[in-house]
């Protein structure tokens, strides 16, 4: 599926290679020439802005005492869950952006 042609354990990684940890083992994945790094970075930054807006919107709802007081508890809890999911997505996007820094 991955069309891997060779697996090697180099002492250092060449530019255009990102480092990942898979099942506790560090691996390098050469992306040079395979992925448009700048396009992927732009996509991730756009997604990060969208997630930040989601978090801000939910925070505004949860920060509104009138909403929290009047809304059913399951609705308020649903908003808290949405926020937690968005925070987790945000962390993954930031992690992906950090990995891309190693691919430059």
Number of C-alpha atoms within 10 A of each C-alpha: 3 4 5 6 5 5 9 7 9 9 6 8 16 15 12 19 20 20 15 13 9 8 7 7 7 10 18 19 14 16 16 15 8 8 12 10 17 11 10 14 17 12 12 17 15 12 15 20 13 14 20 16 13 16 21 13 14 20 14 12 16 18 11 11 10 10 14 15 11 9 11 11 11 9 12 18 14 12 18 17 13 15 20 14 14 20 16 13 16 20 13 13 18 15 11 14 18 13 15 19 13 14 21 14
